[in-house]
Amino acid sequence: MQAVIMDAPRQVRVGQWEARQPGEGEVLVRVRSVGVCAGDMYFYLGKNPYAVYPQVCGHEISGVVESLGEGVRGLSAGDHVVVEPFIGCGRCYACRIGKPNCCRRLQIIGIHRPGGFAEYVLAPAQNLHKIPESLPFERASLSEPIAIAVQASRRGQITAEDQVLVMGCGPIGLALIDVLSAKGVQVFATDINPARLDAAAQLGARPLPGGEELPSRVSELTEGDGMPVVIEATGNPQAMRQAVDLVAPGGRVVIVGLVPQGVDVPMPGLDFTRKEMTILGSRASVNCFPEAIELLAGGKIRYADLATTFSLWDAPALFADWAQHPGSVQKAILRVD
């Protein structure tokens, strides 16, 4: 099959990749659309600590069931589906307590296994979710980042009564804003990039420019309390440190951003008890795809309107351009022609 193959950092090409037939419990999916996320760019740039080359990346996948392996039930050839890319081992402690997203033997389609930058992708049947045929594949491929936002919302136990500050308005930050707005939450958003703040405002957030004046602005808006919930989606250690200053006493901080491996985050120790805040990590998602699909199919997600669609086969030139001009698109979706 044709695929976009990453041979080494900054070396990507369109070429031939073996298309395996589905084994027991597996399904072969004909890819129709696949989103590009920061993880794919990290793989391209050589910054992903789990990268093994050559590889076919892409884990935000929508498509059509092509063929079924032995023992697969509940799916048929021709079904429209999205792929949940995280595969737990089912045996470790995290998997046993219902957190396969934290599996210590975690396999990710598009990182550890060939992904969706290809004509076909192979996935366990249990990782496929049917979607309505009325839902366009380009929008459906956003199910994975929307599910990440749903997970973060659940981790923070966020309700419509909360005020939430989202730090970072990249693709995941925008997905967070969209999901929270759909739930009736009052959302504030901060970023140092004016274009990203404009995008956040289009999704219903109240934009707050980042920088030295952010704490005083938050204090003013909350009458000195601080934000009940702060979601950190930048991956910047200093932003994570600042989240502790911005959250209200008794509030919740949800960390979604990824810090490079080996990088420490300094925290003011006294605030752990003085504020009695709750700091939560949120990784990928667990049982969130059904809600994400429902939000997308119900027309409640505007994030898709900010996305730009390209042909998958233009990926080598596109990745080179995005590496040189980061942030040139709010969200990229690759269509398999």
NUMAR-260246 format. One record per residue (C-alpha): residue in one letter; chain; z negated, x negated, y. Coordinates in steps of 0.2 Angstrom, whole numbers, always signed. Each point is the difference from the previous one (the first is absolute). Last residue first. Example, Ala and Ser with C-alpha at 12.3 -4.5 7.8 and 13.67 -1.06 7.14 Angstrom:
code=S unit=A c3=-36 c1=-68 c2=-5
code=A unit=A c3=-3 c1=+6 c2=-17
REM end
This chain:
code=D unit=A c3=+10 c1=+38 c2=+54
code=V unit=A c3=-18 c1=-5 c2=-3
code=R unit=A c3=-9 c1=+4 c2=+16
code=L unit=A c3=-12 c1=-12 c2=+8
code=I unit=A c3=-14 c1=+6 c2=+11
code=A unit=A c3=-6 c1=-10 c2=+15
code=K unit=A c3=-15 c1=+5 c2=+10
code=Q unit=A c3=-4 c1=-3 c2=+19
code=V unit=A c3=+15 c1=-11 c2=+2
code=S unit=A c3=+1 c1=-16 c2=+10
code=G unit=A c3=-18 c1=-3 c2=-4
code=P unit=A c3=+3 c1=-18 c2=-6
code=H unit=A c3=+16 c1=-7 c2=+8
code=Q unit=A c3=+4 c1=-17 c2=-10
code=A unit=A c3=-7 c1=+6 c2=-16
code=W unit=A c3=+8 c1=+17 c2=+3
code=D unit=A c3=+17 c1=-8 c2=+2
code=A unit=A c3=-1 c1=-10 c2=-16
code=F unit=A c3=-6 c1=+15 c2=-9
code=L unit=A c3=+14 c1=+10 c2=+6
code=A unit=A c3=+13 c1=-13 c2=-4
code=P unit=A c3=-5 c1=+0 c2=-19
code=A unit=A c3=-4 c1=+18 c2=+0
code=D unit=A c3=+18 c1=+6 c2=+4
code=W unit=A c3=+2 c1=+7 c2=-18
code=L unit=A c3=-15 c1=+11 c2=+2
code=S unit=A c3=+10 c1=+10 c2=+14
code=F unit=A c3=-11 c1=+4 c2=+15
code=T unit=A c3=-11 c1=+14 c2=+6
code=T unit=A c3=-11 c1=-1 c2=+15
code=A unit=A c3=-17 c1=+9 c2=+0
code=L unit=A c3=-8 c1=+8 c2=+15
code=D unit=A c3=+4 c1=+18 c2=-6
code=A unit=A c3=-8 c1=-4 c2=-16
code=Y unit=A c3=-17 c1=-2 c2=+9
code=R unit=A c3=+1 c1=+18 c2=+5
code=I unit=A c3=-9 c1=+6 c2=-16
code=K unit=A c3=-5 c1=+19 c2=-1
code=G unit=A c3=+17 c1=+5 c2=-6
code=G unit=A c3=-8 c1=+9 c2=-15
code=A unit=A c3=+10 c1=-12 c2=-12
code=L unit=A c3=-8 c1=-15 c2=+8
code=L unit=A c3=-18 c1=+7 c2=+0
code=E unit=A c3=+2 c1=+6 c2=-18
code=I unit=A c3=+7 c1=-17 c2=-5
code=A unit=A c3=-15 c1=-9 c2=+7
code=E unit=A c3=-12 c1=+12 c2=-7
code=P unit=A c3=+7 c1=-2 c2=-18
code=F unit=A c3=+1 c1=-19 c2=+3
code=C unit=A c3=-18 c1=-2 c2=+4
code=N unit=A c3=-8 c1=-2 c2=-18
code=V unit=A c3=-5 c1=-17 c2=+4
code=S unit=A c3=+7 c1=-10 c2=+15
code=A unit=A c3=+4 c1=-17 c2=+7
code=R unit=A c3=-16 c1=-9 c2=+4
code=S unit=A c3=-13 c1=+7 c2=+11
code=G unit=A c3=-16 c1=-11 c2=+4
code=L unit=A c3=-15 c1=+9 c2=+8
code=I unit=A c3=-13 c1=-5 c2=+13
code=T unit=A c3=-13 c1=+12 c2=+3
code=M unit=A c3=-11 c1=-1 c2=+16
code=E unit=A c3=-18 c1=-2 c2=+0
code=K unit=A c3=+2 c1=-4 c2=+19
code=R unit=A c3=-15 c1=-12 c2=+1
code=T unit=A c3=+0 c1=-4 c2=-18
code=F unit=A c3=+18 c1=-7 c2=-2
code=D unit=A c3=+0 c1=-3 c2=+18
code=L unit=A c3=-12 c1=-15 c2=-2
code=G unit=A c3=+13 c1=-10 c2=-10
code=P unit=A c3=+13 c1=+0 c2=+13
code=M unit=A c3=+16 c1=-3 c2=-11
code=P unit=A c3=+11 c1=-15 c2=-2
code=V unit=A c3=+16 c1=+3 c2=-12
code=D unit=A c3=+4 c1=-14 c2=-11
code=V unit=A c3=+18 c1=-5 c2=-5
code=G unit=A c3=+2 c1=-6 c2=-18
code=Q unit=A c3=+14 c1=+12 c2=-4
code=P unit=A c3=+9 c1=+7 c2=+15
code=V unit=A c3=-9 c1=+15 c2=+7
code=L unit=A c3=+8 c1=+17 c2=-5
code=G unit=A c3=-3 c1=+15 c2=+12
code=V unit=A c3=-7 c1=+16 c2=-8
code=I unit=A c3=-19 c1=-2 c2=+6
code=V unit=A c3=-9 c1=+16 c2=+3
code=V unit=A c3=-14 c1=-1 c2=+12
code=R unit=A c3=-12 c1=+15 c2=+0
code=G unit=A c3=-13 c1=+6 c2=+12
code=G unit=A c3=-19 c1=+0 c2=+0
code=P unit=A c3=+0 c1=-9 c2=+17
code=A unit=A c3=+17 c1=+3 c2=+7
code=V unit=A c3=+14 c1=-12 c2=-4
code=L unit=A c3=+8 c1=-11 c2=+13
code=D unit=A c3=-10 c1=-16 c2=-2
code=V unit=A c3=+2 c1=+0 c2=-19
code=A unit=A c3=+19 c1=+3 c2=+2
code=Q unit=A c3=+0 c1=-16 c2=+11
code=R unit=A c3=-4 c1=-11 c2=-15
code=M unit=A c3=+14 c1=+8 c2=-9
code=A unit=A c3=+12 c1=-2 c2=+15
code=Q unit=A c3=-5 c1=-19 c2=+0
code=P unit=A c3=+4 c1=-2 c2=-19
code=N unit=A c3=+17 c1=+8 c2=+3
code=G unit=A c3=+7 c1=+10 c2=-15
code=T unit=A c3=+6 c1=+13 c2=+13
code=A unit=A c3=-5 c1=+17 c2=-8
code=E unit=A c3=-19 c1=+1 c2=+5
code=I unit=A c3=-5 c1=+18 c2=-1
code=V unit=A c3=-15 c1=+5 c2=+12
code=V unit=A c3=-10 c1=+15 c2=-2
code=P unit=A c3=-13 c1=+8 c2=+10
code=M unit=A c3=+6 c1=-10 c2=+15
code=G unit=A c3=-12 c1=-7 c2=+12
code=D unit=A c3=-15 c1=+9 c2=+8
code=G unit=A c3=+1 c1=-5 c2=+18
code=E unit=A c3=+7 c1=+17 c2=+6
code=T unit=A c3=+13 c1=-1 c2=-13
code=L unit=A c3=+15 c1=-2 c2=+12
code=E unit=A c3=-9 c1=-13 c2=+11
code=S unit=A c3=-7 c1=-10 c2=-15
code=V unit=A c3=+18 c1=-1 c2=-7
code=R unit=A c3=+7 c1=-6 c2=+17
code=S unit=A c3=-14 c1=-13 c2=+1
code=P unit=A c3=+4 c1=-6 c2=-17
code=L unit=A c3=+19 c1=-1 c2=+3
code=E unit=A c3=-2 c1=-10 c2=+16
code=E unit=A c3=+2 c1=-17 c2=-8
code=G unit=A c3=+17 c1=+5 c2=-9
code=G unit=A c3=+8 c1=+14 c2=-8
code=P unit=A c3=+9 c1=+14 c2=+10
code=L unit=A c3=-7 c1=+17 c2=-5
code=P unit=A c3=+12 c1=+14 c2=-5
code=R unit=A c3=-5 c1=+17 c2=-4
code=A unit=A c3=+8 c1=+5 c2=-16
code=G unit=A c3=+12 c1=+14 c2=-3
code=L unit=A c3=+14 c1=-8 c2=-10
code=Q unit=A c3=+10 c1=-3 c2=+15
code=A unit=A c3=-15 c1=-9 c2=+8
code=A unit=A c3=-1 c1=-12 c2=-15
code=A unit=A c3=+19 c1=-4 c2=+3
code=D unit=A c3=-4 c1=-4 c2=+18
code=L unit=A c3=-15 c1=-11 c2=-6
code=R unit=A c3=+12 c1=-9 c2=-11
code=A unit=A c3=+12 c1=-4 c2=+14
code=P unit=A c3=-14 c1=-6 c2=+11
code=N unit=A c3=-6 c1=-13 c2=-13
code=I unit=A c3=-18 c1=-5 c2=+3
code=D unit=A c3=-6 c1=+14 c2=-11
code=T unit=A c3=-12 c1=+15 c2=+1
code=A unit=A c3=+0 c1=+17 c2=-7
code=F unit=A c3=-11 c1=+16 c2=+4
code=V unit=A c3=+1 c1=+14 c2=-12
code=Q unit=A c3=-9 c1=+17 c2=+1
code=V unit=A c3=+2 c1=+7 c2=-17
code=G unit=A c3=+9 c1=+16 c2=-4
code=K unit=A c3=+5 c1=-5 c2=-18
code=A unit=A c3=+18 c1=-3 c2=+5
code=S unit=A c3=-7 c1=-12 c2=+14
code=L unit=A c3=-9 c1=-10 c2=-14
code=V unit=A c3=+16 c1=-1 c2=-10
code=D unit=A c3=+11 c1=-5 c2=+14
code=I unit=A c3=-13 c1=-13 c2=+7
code=L unit=A c3=-2 c1=-8 c2=-17
code=A unit=A c3=+19 c1=-1 c2=-2
code=L unit=A c3=+1 c1=-8 c2=+17
code=G unit=A c3=-13 c1=-13 c2=-5
code=I unit=A c3=+9 c1=-3 c2=-16
code=P unit=A c3=+17 c1=-4 c2=+8
code=G unit=A c3=-8 c1=-10 c2=+15
code=C unit=A c3=-11 c1=+9 c2=+12
code=G unit=A c3=-16 c1=-11 c2=-1
code=M unit=A c3=-18 c1=+6 c2=+2
code=V unit=A c3=-1 c1=+18 c2=-3
code=L unit=A c3=-15 c1=+8 c2=+9
code=V unit=A c3=-6 c1=+16 c2=-7
code=Q unit=A c3=-9 c1=+15 c2=+8
code=D unit=A c3=-8 c1=+11 c2=-14
code=E unit=A c3=-2 c1=+19 c2=+0
code=A unit=A c3=+17 c1=+1 c2=-9
code=T unit=A c3=-7 c1=-9 c2=-15
code=I unit=A c3=+0 c1=-18 c2=-6
code=Q unit=A c3=-10 c1=-5 c2=-16
code=G unit=A c3=+4 c1=-18 c2=+4
code=R unit=A c3=+7 c1=-3 c2=-17
code=R unit=A c3=+9 c1=+16 c2=+0
code=S unit=A c3=+9 c1=-4 c2=+16
code=A unit=A c3=+4 c1=-17 c2=-7
code=Q unit=A c3=+7 c1=+7 c2=-16
code=V unit=A c3=+11 c1=+13 c2=+10
code=A unit=A c3=+7 c1=-15 c2=+10
code=I unit=A c3=+4 c1=-10 c2=-15
code=A unit=A c3=+8 c1=+16 c2=-7
code=I unit=A c3=+11 c1=+1 c2=+15
code=P unit=A c3=+5 c1=-18 c2=-3
code=E unit=A c3=+6 c1=+4 c2=-18
code=S unit=A c3=+8 c1=+17 c2=+4
code=L unit=A c3=+11 c1=-7 c2=+13
code=S unit=A c3=+14 c1=-1 c2=-13
code=A unit=A c3=+0 c1=+19 c2=+0
code=R unit=A c3=+7 c1=+0 c2=+18
code=E unit=A c3=+15 c1=-11 c2=-5
code=F unit=A c3=+2 c1=+10 c2=-16
code=P unit=A c3=+2 c1=+17 c2=+10
code=L unit=A c3=-13 c1=+13 c2=-6
code=S unit=A c3=+10 c1=+16 c2=-5
code=E unit=A c3=+0 c1=-6 c2=-18
code=P unit=A c3=-19 c1=+1 c2=+0
code=I unit=A c3=-9 c1=-15 c2=-6
code=K unit=A c3=-5 c1=-5 c2=-17
code=H unit=A c3=-13 c1=-14 c2=-2
code=L unit=A c3=+2 c1=-16 c2=-10
code=N unit=A c3=-13 c1=-12 c2=-5
code=Q unit=A c3=-5 c1=+9 c2=-16
code=A unit=A c3=+18 c1=-3 c2=-6
code=P unit=A c3=-3 c1=-19 c2=+1
code=A unit=A c3=+14 c1=-7 c2=+11
code=L unit=A c3=+17 c1=-8 c2=-1
code=V unit=A c3=+11 c1=-2 c2=+15
code=Y unit=A c3=+18 c1=+3 c2=+2
code=E unit=A c3=+14 c1=-4 c2=+13
code=A unit=A c3=-11 c1=-14 c2=+8
code=F unit=A c3=-12 c1=-3 c2=+14
code=G unit=A c3=-12 c1=+11 c2=-10
code=G unit=A c3=-11 c1=-12 c2=-9
code=P unit=A c3=+0 c1=-13 c2=-13
code=R unit=A c3=-18 c1=-3 c2=-6
code=H unit=A c3=-14 c1=-10 c2=+7
code=I unit=A c3=+5 c1=+3 c2=+18
code=G unit=A c3=+12 c1=+15 c2=+1
code=I unit=A c3=-10 c1=+10 c2=-13
code=I unit=A c3=-18 c1=-5 c2=+2
code=Q unit=A c3=-10 c1=-6 c2=-15
code=L unit=A c3=-19 c1=+0 c2=+2
code=R unit=A c3=-10 c1=-11 c2=-12
code=R unit=A c3=-16 c1=+1 c2=+10
code=C unit=A c3=+3 c1=+18 c2=+3
code=C unit=A c3=-4 c1=+5 c2=+18
code=N unit=A c3=+13 c1=+14 c2=+1
code=P unit=A c3=-6 c1=+5 c2=-17
code=K unit=A c3=-15 c1=+7 c2=+8
code=G unit=A c3=-6 c1=+14 c2=-12
code=I unit=A c3=-16 c1=-7 c2=-6
code=R unit=A c3=+8 c1=-8 c2=-16
code=C unit=A c3=+14 c1=-7 c2=+10
code=A unit=A c3=-12 c1=-10 c2=+11
code=Y unit=A c3=-10 c1=-6 c2=-15
code=C unit=A c3=+15 c1=-6 c2=-9
code=R unit=A c3=+9 c1=+9 c2=-14
code=G unit=A c3=+14 c1=+11 c2=+7
code=C unit=A c3=+11 c1=-14 c2=+5
code=G unit=A c3=+5 c1=+7 c2=+17
code=I unit=A c3=+17 c1=+3 c2=+6
code=F unit=A c3=+4 c1=+2 c2=+18
code=P unit=A c3=+18 c1=+5 c2=+5
code=E unit=A c3=-1 c1=+19 c2=+1
code=V unit=A c3=+18 c1=+4 c2=-2
code=V unit=A c3=+8 c1=+15 c2=+8
code=V unit=A c3=+10 c1=+13 c2=-9
code=H unit=A c3=+15 c1=+12 c2=-1
code=D unit=A c3=+3 c1=+6 c2=-17
code=G unit=A c3=+17 c1=-3 c2=-7
code=A unit=A c3=-5 c1=-6 c2=-17
code=S unit=A c3=-16 c1=+10 c2=-5
code=L unit=A c3=-18 c1=-3 c2=+3
code=G unit=A c3=-16 c1=+9 c2=-7
code=R unit=A c3=-1 c1=-10 c2=-16
code=V unit=A c3=+4 c1=-19 c2=-4
code=G unit=A c3=-3 c1=-4 c2=-18
code=E unit=A c3=+15 c1=-11 c2=-2
code=G unit=A c3=+8 c1=-7 c2=+15
code=L unit=A c3=+9 c1=+11 c2=+13
code=S unit=A c3=+17 c1=-2 c2=+9
code=E unit=A c3=+7 c1=+1 c2=+18
code=V unit=A c3=-14 c1=+9 c2=+9
code=V unit=A c3=+6 c1=+1 c2=+19
code=G unit=A c3=-7 c1=-10 c2=+14
code=S unit=A c3=-13 c1=-4 c2=+13
code=I unit=A c3=-9 c1=-17 c2=+1
code=E unit=A c3=-12 c1=-8 c2=+12
code=H unit=A c3=-3 c1=-16 c2=-11
code=G unit=A c3=+14 c1=-12 c2=+5
code=C unit=A c3=+2 c1=-17 c2=-7
code=V unit=A c3=+12 c1=-7 c2=-13
code=Q unit=A c3=-6 c1=-17 c2=-5
code=P unit=A c3=+5 c1=-18 c2=-2
code=Y unit=A c3=-13 c1=-7 c2=+4
code=V unit=A c3=-19 c1=+3 c2=-3
code=A unit=A c3=-9 c1=+7 c2=+15
code=Y unit=A c3=-19 c1=+4 c2=-3
code=P unit=A c3=-6 c1=-9 c2=+16
code=N unit=A c3=+13 c1=+9 c2=+11
code=K unit=A c3=+4 c1=-12 c2=+14
code=G unit=A c3=+17 c1=-6 c2=-6
code=L unit=A c3=+10 c1=+8 c2=+15
code=Y unit=A c3=+9 c1=+12 c2=-12
code=F unit=A c3=-16 c1=+5 c2=-9
code=Y unit=A c3=-9 c1=+2 c2=+16
code=M unit=A c3=+15 c1=+11 c2=+6
code=D unit=A c3=-2 c1=+11 c2=-16
code=G unit=A c3=-18 c1=+2 c2=+3
code=A unit=A c3=+2 c1=+5 c2=+18
code=C unit=A c3=+10 c1=+15 c2=-7
code=V unit=A c3=+18 c1=+5 c2=-3
code=G unit=A c3=+3 c1=+17 c2=-6
code=V unit=A c3=+11 c1=+4 c2=-15
code=S unit=A c3=+14 c1=+14 c2=-2
code=R unit=A c3=+11 c1=+6 c2=-14
code=V unit=A c3=-7 c1=-10 c2=-15
code=R unit=A c3=+6 c1=+6 c2=-17
code=V unit=A c3=-16 c1=+1 c2=-10
code=L unit=A c3=-3 c1=-6 c2=-18
code=V unit=A c3=-15 c1=+7 c2=-8
code=E unit=A c3=-14 c1=-8 c2=-11
code=G unit=A c3=-12 c1=+7 c2=-12
code=E unit=A c3=+8 c1=-9 c2=-15
code=G unit=A c3=+14 c1=-12 c2=+7
code=P unit=A c3=+12 c1=+4 c2=+13
code=Q unit=A c3=+16 c1=-10 c2=+0
code=R unit=A c3=+0 c1=-16 c2=+10
code=A unit=A c3=+12 c1=-3 c2=+14
code=E unit=A c3=+3 c1=-19 c2=+1
code=W unit=A c3=+4 c1=-6 c2=+18
code=Q unit=A c3=+17 c1=-4 c2=+8
code=G unit=A c3=+1 c1=-5 c2=+18
code=V unit=A c3=-3 c1=+4 c2=+18
code=R unit=A c3=-9 c1=-15 c2=+8
code=V unit=A c3=-16 c1=-6 c2=+8
code=Q unit=A c3=-7 c1=-17 c2=+4
code=R unit=A c3=-13 c1=+0 c2=+14
code=P unit=A c3=-13 c1=-5 c2=-12
code=A unit=A c3=+7 c1=-2 c2=-18
code=D unit=A c3=+13 c1=+10 c2=-11
code=M unit=A c3=-3 c1=+17 c2=+8
code=I unit=A c3=+12 c1=+11 c2=-9
code=V unit=A c3=+8 c1=+16 c2=+7
code=A unit=A c3=+7 c1=+9 c2=-15
code=Q unit=A c3=+16 c1=+5 c2=-9
code=M unit=A c3=-2 c1=+5 c2=-18
REM end
